[in-house]
Amino acid sequence: MKKHLIILFALVFQMSINAQDNKSYERLMKLPVKKVASKNGDIYLKADFTEVLTGQTNKKALQEETIEMLDFLNAPHPSVGTIKNQLKEAANEFNVPLPILEAIAKTYNNYCMYGPSEYGAYGVMGLVENESNQLLSKAASLIKIDIEDVKTNSRQNIRATAAILAEYGKDIKDPKNLISWFEAVKEVTGLSDEFTKEMQAIDYYKVMNNGRNTITLWKETAEISPLNDNNINRLIKDYNSRLKQTTNKGATTGTVDYPSAVGAFTNCNFSSRGGRDIDTWVNHYIAVGTVAGAISHFRNCNAGASAHFIIAVDGTVYQSVKVASKAWHSGATGKPNNERSIGTEHDVTVSTPSNWNNTTMLEASTDLARYYCNKYAIPKTRSLPGIRGHKEMPGTSTDCPFTIPWTTWMNMLNNNTPPPPTSNTPVPVSPANGATNLSLPINFTYTSPVNAGAFRIQVSTSNSGWSETNGFTT
């Protein structure tokens, strides 16, 4: 009997190269972009992100959620100039401060209409519509526009946000005083609790006051000039001072496990590890939304999702689930993915892939991972057990963590030291590495340059390599 087999030899601790390294931010920035002008003067931009973001040219081979993402991103999208004009129009129409609207559009979705988020936030302004908050419906009724138009049309999404902001701020005596809008901005976030509402509103005010300059997916500069307002500086300073008080105590319950983390615990969406040892670290990205939104989502007991940690782009580490517990971040039927791992979200979205290049966030991420790799003897290699992305966990179906720069991340994890030398890899004698159409049974022989107690031999029935569905491991 003959069977088509591919033989893969590897040391248990050998680092593998992940194909996602090729789907880099730099490749995104080389994509050609076409401009399309509408009859009313709005400018739309169009690019084909299929191959860069997925590594595929045939959409039929992709997961449903990926196809939905590409259908949106590959369609014409309003330019930054068009979005900014719509923001100015809405600010004038509803007599609300333009800097607040600009900060929301910039912070939530980087002037992108992609969505919704996991917690039901839609459009460039992140209007929330879920079981606990129907902010989008309320906003749509104020401007007398169909809900679907508010979800999908940038002009109506911005108008609806300006209208609901004006409604929450209707008693403000001096509309030009940006600080006086703070409570109204908290409500416009649509988040579930006081901690996350304030956290999100502060992020908007930080962008207003400090400015922000990023590049969109369509290679446009999206810049907000800093206001440098003393009153806003005091607001932010006071918030940061209060936030430090939660470093050793959670915002709801619990004490943080990581010394510099901020407690942002959830009271649900976690369970027992069932006695399973921790041997794997899993990286995620938020995909759509914000850090505050992710924390709010994890606190929604109907969400069925959580992560142990969330890392903001400024390097702040938030903890939502105790490490001793099982967070629900990469589960798959019949697989012990969550029992064995620590899951960490990163402040990166489809509309802000360049955040994966942010050194401050990468340092915070790899410092955190190194701390737990050392504590639990997790292999600092691209392996299982070891370091994984969400999409690499057995049985999962996702593109998370998107365009993560694995080579950079791994080098930083290992203090910029190179991965274990490839000379440690066993050398197959019989059958040859990559051998196919072999008769069964097969006897494996190999030489080893190191004195190791165990080796992993992977056998695959597919040319695409080993997986739990097309292969087995000794």
C-alpha positions, 0 to 999 in steps of 0.5 A: 500500500502506498500513501502520499506523505510529506515528512517534516523533521523538527526539534521540539524547540525549533522556530518555524517561519510564519507566512504572515511575515510576507503580508506586511504593512510595507506591502500594503503601502505599495498597493495601487490606489484609484480615485473615483469622483462622485457627482456631488464632488465626494472622492472615493478610493479603491484598491484590491487588498485580497492578496496582501491581506490573505496571501490568496488570489482566489477568494473562494479559498478564504473564510467567510469572515475574510470574504466579508472583510475584503468585499468591504475594503475592496469597494470604493471608500470615502477619502480623508478629504471627503470624511473631513468635509462631512465632519465640518458639515455635521459640526455646523449643522448640529452646533457641536465642536468639530475637534470632538467629531474629528477625534472620534473619527480618528481614534475609533476607526482612522477615518475608515467606515469598516465594521461592525466591531464585536461589540456592535459599533458601526461606521467611522464614528463607532455608533453602538447598536447592541442588546444593552445600548441602542445608541445608533437607533436613537441617533438615526431617529434624530436625523430621520434616516434609515438605520442601515444608511447610518451603518453604511453611509459615512455622511449619515454616520457622522451626522447621526453622531453629531446629532446624538452628541448635541442631544446629550449636550443640549444643556451646555451653556458654552458649546465652545468649551470642549471640557464641558462636553466631556460627560456627553462624549462619554455617553456617545461612546455607547460602552457598558460601564463607567470605567470604559466610557471614561477611558474611551472619552479620555482617549478622544481628548488625548487625540484632540490635545496631543494630535495624531498623524497616521496613514490610512489603508488607502495611503492617505495622511490622516492628521489632527493638529494638537490643541495643547489646551491647558484645561484638557491637559489637567483633565488627562493628568487627573485621569492618569493619576486616578488610573494608577490607583487601579494598578494593583486592584481591578476596576471591578474585582481582583488583583493584577498578576503582572506588576505594571498592569492596570486592573480592568477585570471582567466578572464573566466570560472565563472558567477553570483551566481544569488542571491543564498546565500553561504552555502556550502564548497566543497573540490577537488583534482587536480587528475593529474597535478600541481597547476600551471597547474590547474591555467593555465587550469582555464584560458583557456576559453574553459575549462569550469572549475574553482575553487575559490582557489587552495592550494599548498602542501607548504601551499600557497593559490592561488585565481582564482575566486572571492568568490562573483562569481560562480566558475564552480567546481561541477556543475550538471544539474538542481542543484544549486551546484556552486551557493551555494558553494565555491570550493577549489582545493588541491595539491594532485594527483592520484600519490601523495595521501600522500599529503593529510597527509601533515600538512602544506597543511591541516592547510592552507586548514582548516584555509581557510575553517574556515574563510569562514565558519565563514563569511557565517555561513556555518555549520562546519559539514559533511552535505549539507549545510555544508562541502562536497567533490566534489563527494558528491554534488548532481548529480555529477559523480566523485571520487574527492577528492580521499583519503582525510582524512575527520576525520583529516580535520574536526577536524582541521577545528573545531580547533581539537574539537570533532564534535557535540555530537551524544546525540543531535540526535533526537530519533525516537519513531515511526517508528523505525530508519531503519524501512522497509516495512511500510504502507503509510501514515506514521506519524513520532514521535520522542523525542529530547534532545535539543530545536531545531527549525527544524529537518531533516527527510530523507526517502530512498527507498534503503538500501544504504542510502539516495540520491536525486534519491532514497529518499526525505527530509522533 
